[in-house]
Amino acid sequence: MTRNRAVAYKGPGKVEVIDIDYPSFELKDGPGVNPENVGRKLPHAVILKTVSTNICGSDQHMVRGRTTAPTDLVLGHEITGEVVEVGPDVEFVKVGDIVSVPFNISCGRCRNCKAGKTGICLNVNPDRPGSAYGYVDMGGWVGGQAEYVLVPYADWNALVFPDREQALEKILDLTMLSDIFPTGFHGAVTAGVGVGSTVYIAGAGPVGLAAAAGAQLLGAAVVIVGDLNGQRLAQARSFGCETIDVGEGDIADQLEQLLGVPEVDAAVDAVGFEARGQGHGADAAEAPATVLNSLMDVTAAGGAIGIPGLYVTGDPGATDEAAQKGSLSLSFGTGWAKSLSFTTGQCPVMRYNRQLMMAILHDKVQIAKAVNATAIPLEDAPRGYAEFDAGAATKYVLNPNGFIAA
């Protein structure tokens, strides 16, 4: 039997690389697997030998103990791999293909998938619409921070790269297609970013940086990124963004210094439910609604706010009982009075991934450079998680099978 090593959640603040079963064309019982999914036959699936799999801020929420994730859940939803086995119902994806896998699992058959709403597929998660690999309450599909991973509905889900050699040369860019590049781009698109827009992005983590790169690709005139982390703000400046330190004063005042007016045309929340308010760095108090409220304040009337930042319905570490259930103290009246639009939820990756792949392959964007992508061995995953949690301005890319050159 082929071995399979994987990164597993072992309790708050702890991950380990463990041995797990090699994938099979049936969803078996395990940590976090919905009982209704156990025994599900998967003749439409492929097995991938993982080329790259990334550590995501969404994973970090679980590892911090801020969700109801069970111990031994195999992590990872940002997956790129080489097809090594195909199920009997797979028609178009072939052994040897290098593919990008959208983090949201979708069937391609339900009414939402047919409408392009692949983030809320109706057939892959018995608990609720929408699913993802290696994530709490998402149906129990095994995560992809592993040497091998199973991808269901492969003819629908897998994005095949047109040229193997070219793909491997650009793998640090292409690995971002599974999640953060489409997610950040979705934030910019749903915020209404276009040619000449002024844009404010809250959060200079990888999704925020991807949103900034996406806004530039869409033709924004000025992209401003706000954060408390100086290293991450420096990373944003490295590819042409303006930055503000949100611990150094009022956001509107700082925007006015840059733009001449205290507001922007479009805004993106790339922070999510672990947002922090006043203070600085580790001393800043957690205030889960602070980003959304600040964005409503600084977005021009009639504008839009894209919200790719994660919000959850179960947060045992939240600051109060309401926030533990996902209820936040929003100044919704501000949004109503200004006629603002909001877009939330999982990014429907398949809406964007092929176009963004073409932008990468034809050198229209350098997303790996923008997010400071750094490859590390699978066995170094605990270090990657720890450094990312400490605020490293780095997007860690796991290299389980040695595809990525030193």
C-alpha positions as semicolon CSV with decimal commas, in nm:
position;residue;x (nm);y (nm);z (nm)
1;M;0,000;0,000;0,000
2;T;0,133;0,346;-0,096
3;R;0,202;0,557;0,210
4;N;0,022;0,886;0,261
5;R;0,145;1,154;0,500
6;A;-0,083;1,444;0,589
7;V;-0,115;1,749;0,815
8;A;-0,372;1,703;1,092
9;Y;-0,525;1,937;1,350
10;K;-0,432;1,808;1,697
11;G;-0,599;2,068;1,917
12;P;-0,573;2,446;1,965
13;G;-0,236;2,572;1,846
14;K;-0,110;2,234;1,732
15;V;-0,073;2,048;1,403
16;E;0,120;1,730;1,327
17;V;0,219;1,536;1,018
18;I;0,065;1,191;1,050
19;D;0,009;0,876;0,845
20;I;-0,335;0,841;0,688
21;D;-0,495;0,600;0,444
22;Y;-0,423;0,626;0,073
23;P;-0,739;0,761;-0,096
24;S;-1,006;0,525;-0,227
25;F;-1,308;0,582;-0,447
26;E;-1,538;0,578;-0,146
27;L;-1,576;0,834;0,132
28;K;-1,497;0,655;0,456
29;D;-1,565;0,744;0,817
30;G;-1,315;0,969;0,990
31;P;-1,275;1,296;1,184
32;G;-1,540;1,542;1,074
33;V;-1,703;1,317;0,813
34;N;-2,079;1,364;0,806
35;P;-2,244;1,027;0,881
36;E;-2,466;1,069;0,577
37;N;-2,155;1,090;0,357
38;V;-1,992;0,772;0,494
39;G;-1,985;0,502;0,227
40;R;-2,053;0,743;-0,057
41;K;-1,928;0,591;-0,384
42;L;-1,707;0,815;-0,596
43;P;-1,662;0,666;-0,944
44;H;-1,645;1,023;-1,079
45;A;-1,331;1,102;-0,875
46;V;-0,958;1,110;-0,942
47;I;-0,665;1,056;-0,707
48;L;-0,395;1,320;-0,717
49;K;-0,030;1,303;-0,622
50;T;-0,005;1,644;-0,464
51;V;0,218;1,892;-0,645
52;S;0,152;2,182;-0,407
53;T;-0,089;2,253;-0,124
54;N;-0,099;2,580;0,063
55;I;-0,149;2,691;0,422
56;C;-0,448;2,926;0,432
57;G;-0,571;3,176;0,686
58;S;-0,896;2,978;0,698
59;D;-0,696;2,677;0,816
60;Q;-0,538;2,901;1,078
61;H;-0,878;2,986;1,227
62;M;-0,929;2,616;1,297
63;V;-0,578;2,563;1,429
64;R;-0,623;2,852;1,673
65;G;-0,922;2,666;1,816
66;R;-1,166;2,924;1,686
67;T;-1,402;2,672;1,527
68;T;-1,560;2,341;1,624
69;A;-1,309;2,140;1,419
70;P;-1,248;1,788;1,560
71;T;-0,905;1,658;1,656
72;D;-0,726;1,468;1,377
73;L;-0,910;1,652;1,099
74;V;-0,678;1,645;0,795
75;L;-0,629;2,005;0,685
76;G;-0,592;2,172;0,349
77;H;-0,820;2,299;0,074
78;E;-0,572;2,467;-0,162
79;I;-0,468;2,180;-0,388
80;T;-0,274;2,137;-0,711
81;G;-0,179;1,787;-0,820
82;E;-0,087;1,529;-1,081
83;V;-0,359;1,279;-1,168
84;V;-0,240;0,925;-1,086
85;E;-0,570;0,734;-1,087
86;V;-0,911;0,798;-1,245
87;G;-1,247;0,654;-1,148
88;P;-1,450;0,455;-1,400
89;D;-1,692;0,743;-1,465
90;V;-1,420;1,001;-1,541
91;E;-1,423;1,083;-1,910
92;F;-1,201;1,384;-1,980
93;V;-0,937;1,416;-1,706
94;K;-0,642;1,186;-1,776
95;V;-0,360;1,024;-1,580
96;G;-0,061;1,256;-1,596
97;D;-0,263;1,579;-1,612
98;I;-0,156;1,859;-1,379
99;V;-0,470;2,017;-1,236
100;S;-0,582;2,293;-1,004
101;V;-0,863;2,201;-0,767
102;P;-1,115;2,465;-0,653
103;F;-1,136;2,464;-0,275
104;N;-1,515;2,447;-0,295
105;I;-1,633;2,099;-0,385
106;S;-1,928;2,101;-0,621
107;C;-2,125;1,842;-0,812
108;G;-2,192;2,027;-1,137
109;R;-2,544;1,885;-1,140
110;C;-2,756;2,082;-0,890
111;R;-2,942;2,405;-0,962
112;N;-2,677;2,616;-0,787
113;C;-2,385;2,460;-0,977
114;K;-2,571;2,506;-1,305
115;A;-2,613;2,874;-1,215
116;G;-2,239;2,908;-1,143
117;K;-2,287;2,921;-0,766
118;T;-2,032;2,648;-0,696
119;G;-1,964;2,773;-0,343
120;I;-2,310;2,662;-0,236
121;C;-2,350;2,324;-0,409
122;L;-2,651;2,136;-0,280
123;N;-2,525;1,779;-0,315
124;V;-2,188;1,748;-0,139
125;N;-2,257;1,846;0,224
126;P;-2,560;1,711;0,411
127;D;-2,531;1,987;0,675
128;R;-2,572;2,292;0,454
129;P;-2,511;2,420;0,100
130;G;-2,139;2,437;0,017
131;S;-1,837;2,225;0,094
132;A;-1,458;2,227;0,100
133;Y;-1,171;1,986;0,157
134;G;-1,037;1,950;0,510
135;Y;-1,272;2,196;0,672
136;V;-1,505;2,187;0,970
137;D;-1,876;2,128;0,900
138;M;-1,812;2,094;0,527
139;G;-1,914;1,732;0,482
140;G;-1,592;1,563;0,584
141;W;-1,401;1,552;0,256
142;V;-1,039;1,469;0,341
143;G;-0,801;1,763;0,327
144;G;-0,530;1,812;0,071
145;Q;-0,226;1,893;0,285
146;A;-0,116;1,539;0,208
147;E;0,092;1,339;-0,034
148;Y;-0,222;1,207;-0,207
149;V;-0,580;1,335;-0,216
150;L;-0,911;1,238;-0,373
151;V;-1,102;1,489;-0,588
152;P;-1,471;1,407;-0,656
153;Y;-1,663;1,504;-0,971
154;A;-1,326;1,545;-1,141
155;D;-1,447;1,625;-1,491
156;W;-1,631;1,920;-1,339
157;N;-1,395;2,030;-1,060
158;A;-1,045;1,984;-1,199
159;L;-0,892;2,267;-1,405
160;V;-0,639;2,098;-1,634
161;F;-0,331;2,304;-1,717
162;P;-0,267;2,306;-2,093
163;D;0,105;2,233;-2,077
164;R;0,273;2,027;-1,805
165;E;0,621;2,180;-1,836
166;Q;0,487;2,536;-1,838
167;A;0,266;2,459;-1,539
168;L;0,555;2,326;-1,331
169;E;0,765;2,631;-1,421
170;K;0,491;2,862;-1,291
171;I;0,365;2,638;-1,013
172;L;0,409;2,894;-0,733
173;D;0,171;3,123;-0,922
174;L;-0,069;2,854;-1,040
175;T;-0,106;2,702;-0,693
176;M;-0,287;3,020;-0,591
177;L;-0,574;2,936;-0,831
178;S;-0,725;2,688;-0,587
179;D;-0,836;2,961;-0,348
180;I;-0,669;3,288;-0,260
181;F;-0,629;3,441;-0,605
182;P;-0,990;3,378;-0,714
183;T;-1,109;3,464;-0,362
184;G;-0,924;3,795;-0,354
185;F;-1,027;3,868;-0,712
186;H;-1,389;3,788;-0,622
187;G;-1,366;4,040;-0,340
188;A;-1,251;4,306;-0,585
189;V;-1,509;4,212;-0,851
190;T;-1,800;4,213;-0,606
191;A;-1,680;4,548;-0,468
192;G;-1,728;4,686;-0,819
193;V;-1,362;4,756;-0,892
194;G;-1,299;4,873;-1,247
195;V;-1,080;5,105;-1,449
196;G;-0,999;5,415;-1,245
197;S;-1,144;5,289;-0,915
198;T;-1,006;5,386;-0,578
199;V;-1,000;5,077;-0,358
200;Y;-0,945;5,013;0,011
201;I;-0,861;4,658;0,120
202;A;-0,874;4,573;0,489
203;G;-0,613;4,311;0,567
204;A;-0,266;4,251;0,422
205;G;-0,262;3,875;0,464
206;P;-0,246;3,657;0,154
207;V;-0,613;3,705;0,060
208;G;-0,586;4,081;0,103
209;L;-0,272;4,089;-0,110
210;A;-0,444;3,872;-0,370
211;A;-0,739;4,112;-0,368
212;A;-0,496;4,399;-0,422
213;A;-0,332;4,221;-0,716
214;G;-0,679;4,145;-0,850
215;A;-0,785;4,509;-0,819
216;Q;-0,476;4,613;-1,014
217;L;-0,560;4,356;-1,283
218;L;-0,911;4,506;-1,303
219;G;-0,767;4,852;-1,368
220;A;-0,793;5,026;-1,032
221;A;-0,628;5,367;-1,019
222;V;-0,523;5,339;-0,654
223;V;-0,519;5,033;-0,430
224;I;-0,477;5,103;-0,059
225;V;-0,418;4,819;0,189
226;G;-0,470;4,859;0,563
227;D;-0,332;4,640;0,841
228;L;-0,158;4,645;1,180
229;N;0,134;4,428;1,063
230;G;0,425;4,633;0,930
231;Q;0,587;4,345;0,740
232;R;0,266;4,265;0,559
233;L;0,214;4,630;0,471
234;A;0,567;4,637;0,328
235;Q;0,475;4,335;0,117
236;A;0,175;4,527;-0,020
237;R;0,397;4,822;-0,112
238;S;0,636;4,586;-0,293
239;F;0,395;4,557;-0,587
240;G;0,265;4,912;-0,602
241;C;-0,002;4,942;-0,334
242;E;-0,043;5,236;-0,101
243;T;-0,075;5,135;0,266
244;I;-0,214;5,262;0,593
245;D;-0,140;5,139;0,943
246;V;-0,483;5,115;1,104
247;G;-0,325;5,143;1,449
248;E;-0,188;5,488;1,367
249;G;-0,512;5,682;1,344
250;D;-0,852;5,713;1,185
251;I;-0,885;5,526;0,855
252;A;-1,085;5,803;0,687
253;D;-0,821;6,062;0,782
254;Q;-0,544;5,846;0,640
255;L;-0,740;5,788;0,320
256;E;-0,791;6,163;0,284
257;Q;-0,417;6,217;0,313
258;L;-0,365;5,978;0,021
259;L;-0,664;6,061;-0,199
260;G;-0,778;6,410;-0,102
261;V;-1,114;6,267;0,008
262;P;-1,192;6,044;0,309
263;E;-1,359;5,769;0,110
264;V;-1,308;5,514;-0,168
265;D;-1,519;5,383;-0,453
266;A;-1,486;5,018;-0,347
267;A;-1,379;4,824;-0,038
268;V;-1,284;4,466;0,046
269;D;-1,291;4,288;0,383
270;A;-1,005;4,038;0,373
271;V;-0,987;4,002;0,753
272;G;-1,298;3,819;0,871
273;F;-1,421;3,732;1,216
274;E;-1,091;3,758;1,406
275;A;-1,067;4,130;1,334
276;R;-0,900;4,360;1,585
277;G;-0,991;4,715;1,676
278;Q;-0,795;4,984;1,856
279;G;-0,446;4,913;1,982
280;H;-0,148;4,774;1,800
281;G;-0,034;4,425;1,706
282;A;-0,090;4,168;1,977
283;D;-0,221;4,443;2,209
284;A;-0,513;4,527;1,981
285;A;-0,845;4,418;2,125
286;E;-1,051;4,173;1,923
287;A;-1,361;4,337;1,776
288;P;-1,521;4,111;1,516
289;A;-1,743;4,377;1,356
290;T;-1,484;4,654;1,343
291;V;-1,370;4,595;0,985
292;L;-1,721;4,578;0,840
293;N;-1,827;4,892;1,025
294;S;-1,517;5,082;0,919
295;L;-1,567;4,981;0,556
296;M;-1,924;5,109;0,562
297;D;-1,789;5,440;0,695
298;V;-1,525;5,487;0,423
299;T;-1,705;5,348;0,115
300;A;-1,870;5,617;-0,096
301;A;-2,248;5,625;-0,115
302;G;-2,372;5,383;-0,378
303;G;-2,052;5,181;-0,356
304;A;-2,001;4,815;-0,276
305;I;-1,812;4,602;-0,025
306;G;-1,676;4,260;-0,116
307;I;-1,643;4,032;0,186
308;P;-1,419;3,732;0,114
309;G;-1,301;3,736;0,477
310;L;-1,436;3,436;0,667
311;Y;-1,724;3,465;0,915
312;V;-1,852;3,159;1,102
313;T;-2,162;3,048;1,291
314;G;-1,965;2,875;1,566
315;D;-1,669;3,050;1,733
316;P;-1,597;2,913;2,082
317;G;-1,321;3,170;2,136
318;A;-1,528;3,477;2,053
319;T;-1,537;3,782;2,278
320;D;-1,904;3,749;2,373
321;E;-2,194;3,507;2,357
322;A;-2,348;3,669;2,049
323;A;-2,023;3,655;1,851
324;Q;-1,982;3,288;1,946
325;K;-2,288;3,227;1,729
326;G;-2,179;3,461;1,450
327;S;-2,396;3,756;1,559
328;L;-2,209;4,086;1,525
329;S;-2,293;4,444;1,624
330;L;-2,310;4,592;1,275
331;S;-2,401;4,951;1,198
332;F;-2,634;4,827;0,928
333;G;-2,816;5,158;0,926
334;T;-2,501;5,318;0,788
335;G;-2,495;5,071;0,501
336;W;-2,865;5,125;0,430
337;A;-2,841;5,504;0,443
338;K;-2,549;5,501;0,197
339;S;-2,713;5,246;-0,038
340;L;-2,414;5,015;-0,010
341;S;-2,406;4,667;-0,160
342;F;-2,252;4,366;0,017
343;T;-2,137;4,030;-0,118
344;T;-2,046;3,753;0,125
345;G;-1,976;3,380;0,122
346;Q;-1,737;3,137;-0,040
347;C;-1,586;3,253;-0,366
348;P;-1,722;3,046;-0,658
349;V;-1,370;2,962;-0,773
350;M;-1,476;2,817;-1,107
351;R;-1,618;3,155;-1,208
352;Y;-1,264;3,292;-1,226
353;N;-0,994;3,025;-1,220
354;R;-0,956;2,964;-1,592
355;Q;-0,931;3,336;-1,674
356;L;-0,681;3,392;-1,393
357;M;-0,482;3,088;-1,513
358;M;-0,453;3,252;-1,853
359;A;-0,342;3,580;-1,695
360;I;-0,067;3,391;-1,510
361;L;0,045;3,184;-1,810
362;H;0,068;3,497;-2,024
363;D;0,255;3,701;-1,763
364;K;-0,019;3,953;-1,690
365;V;0,012;3,904;-1,315
366;Q;0,273;3,771;-1,070
367;I;0,058;3,654;-0,784
368;A;0,327;3,440;-0,617
369;K;0,553;3,743;-0,588
370;A;0,267;3,957;-0,459
371;V;0,190;3,717;-0,172
372;N;0,555;3,618;-0,112
373;A;0,497;3,248;-0,186
374;T;0,754;3,024;-0,018
375;A;0,774;2,646;-0,065
376;I;0,851;2,423;0,233
377;P;0,848;2,043;0,281
378;L;0,533;1,879;0,413
379;E;0,714;1,783;0,732
380;D;0,778;2,154;0,799
381;A;0,406;2,230;0,808
382;P;0,400;2,285;1,189
383;R;0,670;2,551;1,149
384;G;0,481;2,712;0,861
385;Y;0,162;2,728;1,066
386;A;0,346;2,878;1,364
387;E;0,525;3,144;1,160
388;F;0,210;3,234;0,967
389;D;0,018;3,263;1,293
390;A;0,290;3,493;1,426
391;G;0,228;3,730;1,134
392;A;0,487;3,630;0,876
393;A;0,437;3,814;0,547
394;T;0,456;3,483;0,365
395;K;0,224;3,246;0,182
396;Y;0,352;2,900;0,274
397;V;0,327;2,641;-0,003
398;L;0,373;2,279;0,103
399;N;0,577;2,061;-0,135
400;P;0,486;1,704;-0,034
401;N;0,633;1,515;-0,328
402;G;0,928;1,727;-0,440
403;F;0,770;1,873;-0,755
404;I;0,876;2,227;-0,668
405;A;1,241;2,297;-0,743
406;A;1,458;2,444;-0,468
